Each structure stands twice: as C-alpha cells, then as structure tokens.
Amino acid sequence: MADYENARGRDQYGQPIPPAPGDTDKDRIAQLKAAALGQNPNMKFIISLGWGHNDFSLGASNPEQFAASVAQIVDENGLDGFDIDYESDYITTQAFQDVSRALRTALDSLSQDQHSKCYGKKLYLIITPNSASLDAGTINTYYDYVQMQSYDYVHDAYCDPNDFLTAGVTRSKLLFGRDIENGDTLTCTRYGGVGNVADFVRNNGLGGIMGWRVNSSSQMQSNFAEVIALGNAFGTR
C-alpha cells in the first residue's frame, strides 16, 4: 500500500523521529497548496512515489490494493494526480501493464465520484523514468506524461530522449527533463547534439519541459535564472 514517508530523520537510538504536531506530511501538503495557490490559482499538485525501495514493483504485486491506496492519498489531500519516480525498480512488462491499468482506473473512478474532493477534476498519471526501458504501449494507453530524466549532470543516468521516440512513446506525452539542481540549462550537452532544448521540444512535437528541482532557497537563489528560462521557454501552462 502507498503511504506517507514522514521522513524526519532518526533519533540517537536509530529510531524514526515522528513528525511534530502540525508537521505531518498531510500538514505540509496543505501548507504547500495554500502558499502556491496564493501565487497561482491554476497550480496543479501531483504526489510522487519515491525511488530506491522498489516501491513500484512491490505495489505491482497487488495492483488493485496499491491503486486504491494511491487514490485515497490523492483524494484526502485534494490533489491532481500521481507520479512514479522510476529509477531502480525491476518490473515485468505484464506487471507494469497491470499496475498501470489499476492506477488509471482508480484515478478515473475518483474523478467521477461525487463524494470525492477530486470530483470533476482531470487526474493525471505520470511516470518519471531514467531510461526508456518501459513498455511504450502501456505508457501510451494509461499515462498522461513521461517526465524523462534527460539530464546532463555526470552522476545522472544516461537517459536519451531519442530512445523514447524510437520506442514509440507518444511524442506529446514526453517532457524533456532538466536537472537545474545540478546546473542543467536550456542547452543540452548530451544525447547526440540535442543543443537547444526548447527547439528540440518544438521540432519533435514533445509536450514540454520538466525541471528538477526548486524546493529550497539555495537552489532557487543559485539557479533562479534557469527556473525563469524554463518557464519562459513555452509560457505558463
């Protein structure tokens, strides 16, 4: 089942530190939404399944239960969808198809439930892989966007956007990733001379650009110009 991580570090005995009153993950989501919506009332909020613990493949072992738990988190926080940070999991093609179908069905059902906070909303299912080694047919059928981790930083996995195009992923679903946390700009130095990312996106009919990440003051200060450049490349959406 999907659940909140509530990562607050560990105490002197190595035990997880519980969140303080008013500082649960639900509280933080509510605070983030309130702050962001005050600046942009059209902002969308997608919660992400983290990487490194085989969570997605574990969820795929019981896709219906997993999808129901995801829908519950989306519903109780009034979110706009669910993202899978896909980096170190191993999952068979059939399991990927089964869990993707279950997630899509659960989100669609939630948006049609008149008792849900998400009633009437478009709920997005997104995947953020660091390689193109996923079934394109399943992606095209069930996912709204693929946030390719097509980064330049030397420690990032080599994730060639051309591989997704060759695999047959629907072009308009593809978002070209930029690791602005580690200095990526709109000029790409990898992947066979992509060059200007905005031009590559336009020329290949991709859906847009994804930037990772701007959730601390130091990142915003050091990379603010690139944040603005990403936003201005195609305007706000």
N, C-alpha and C positions, 0 to 999 in steps of 0.2 A: 504494500500500500504506500502511496505517496504521503509524505508528512513534512512538517516544517523541520528545518535543521536546528534552529535555535542555537547556533554556534556562538558561544560566549567565552570560549577558552576552557581551561581546566584548572582546578584548584591544586593546592600543594600535595594532595593525595592522588592526583591524576584523574579525579572525577570531573565530569562536565559541570560547568558553572551554570546554574539555571538562570533564566532571564529575570531581571528585576521587575517588580510590579510596574505595569505601564510600558514595558520594553519587550514584550513578546514579538514574535515575527508578525502576528496579526496587527499589533500596535504600529510597528514600523511601516507595514504596508499602508495602513490608514494615514499615517503621517506623511508618507511619500506622496500618496494620491492627493491629499489636501494641498500640499505645497505645490505640486506640479500643476494641478488643475487651476490653481490660483493664477498661474502664469499662462497656461494654455488649456482652455476648457475642452479642446479636441484631443488631448493626450490619451493614448491607449496604454494599458498596463498588462504585460504578459509575464507570468511567473515561469521561472526556468528550473528544470530538473538538472541538478549539478552533475559533474563528471567525476570519475575517479573511484567510484564504489560499485560499478556495474549495476547501477540502479535501474537503468532502462531494460537491460536483459533480465534482471530479477522481476521487474514489473511485467515483462512479456511472458513470464512463466504462469501468470494468472491474469490475462489481459482484461477481462471484464471487471474484476475486483480493482485492479490498478486504475483503470479508466474511471470507475465510479469514485475512487478516492481523489483523483485529479479534479473531476467535476465538482466535488464537494469543496475543495480549496478555492477553485475559481469562483464558485457561487457565493461562498460565505464572505469573500473579500470583494465581490462585485468587479472581478477582473475581466479582461478581454481575450483571454486565451492562455495557451500553454506552449512552452518551448522545451526542446530536448537538446541539451548540450552534449553532443555525441562525439566522444573522443577515444575512450579506452574500452568501450563495451564490445563484447562479441555477441552477435545475434544472427541467427539463421534467417534466410530470406523469408521463409514461411512465418517464423515468429515475428519478424518485423512487419509483415503484412497483417498478421492477426492483431497485434497490439495497436498498430496504426489505425486499423478499421475500428477497433473498440474505442479508441480515443476520439476519433472523428464522430462516431455515433453518439458518444456520451456528451460531447460538446454541443452537437446539433440538437440533441434532446433537451439540453439545459436551456438553450436559447428559445425553445418552444414551450417551456414550462412557465405558465402564468404565475406560479408561486415563487419563481426564481428571481434573484436580483439581476440576473442576466437576460431576463425575458425580452425578446425582440432584438437583441444585440447580435451582431456578427461576431462569433467567437473564433479566434484564429488558432490554428495548429501549425507550429513552426518547428523546424529542426535546424540545428547549428553544428554541422559536421566539419571535421578537419581532414576529410578525404571524400572522394566520390564513390567509395565502395559500398553504396547502398542501392537497393533496387529502385531504379528510376520509375518503373511502373507504379509502385506503391507510393512514392513521393508525389507523382503527378495526380494520383487518384485522391489522396487523403490530406495532403499538406498544402497550406496556403503559401508559405515561403520557405526557402532554404537559405539560411544565413551562412554562406561559405566562409570558412576561416582562412580566406585567401590573404594571408598576412606576409609581410616582408621580414619581420624580425628573425634573426638567425636561429633562435631557440623555438620558433613556431614550426609546426609540422608543415611540410610542403603540400599545399592544397591548391592545385591548379584549376582555375575556373574553367579552362578549356576542357578538362576531363568531365565536368558536369554537362557541358554542351554536347560532347561526344557521346556520353551515356544516354542522352535523350531526355534529360530533365527539361520540363517546360521553361523556356527562357524567362518568361515574365515572373516566374516564381523565384528566380535567383537574385540574391542580394550580394554584392561584392563586398567582402569584409576588409576592414582596415583596422590594424592594431595601433590605434592612436596612443594607447597607454605606453607603448614602447617605441613611438616615434614614426609610425607609418604616416604618410601624407597621401595626397591625391595623385602622386607619381609612384607607380608600382615598379619595383626593380627586379621582380621575379617573373616567372611564367612566360618565358619566351618573348619578352619585349612588349608586355601589355602597355606600358607607358602611362598615359593619362587615363586614370580610372574612369572618370566621368565620360570620356569619349568612348572607352571600351564598353561601358554600360549602354550608352546610347546606340552605338554601332551594332551591338549584338542583341539588342532588344531585351536587356535584363530589367529586373524590376526596380533596382535602385542600389543603394549603398548602405552597409551596416558598419557602425563604428564601435569598437571595444576599447576602452570603457571610460566613463566620465563621472564616477561616483565618489570622488574625493577632491578636496580643494586643491591638493598638489597637482593632480592630473589636470584639473581644469585650468590652473594657472600656467602650467608648462606647455600645454597642448591646446590652449583655447583657440588659437588661430586655425588649427586643423579642424576643431569642432565646428567653427563657423564655416570653414570651407566645405565640409561635408554637407552641412545644412543648406548652403547656398548653391551647391552643385545642381540640385534639382528643385530647390524651393521646399517649403514645408509640405508634409503630406499627412 
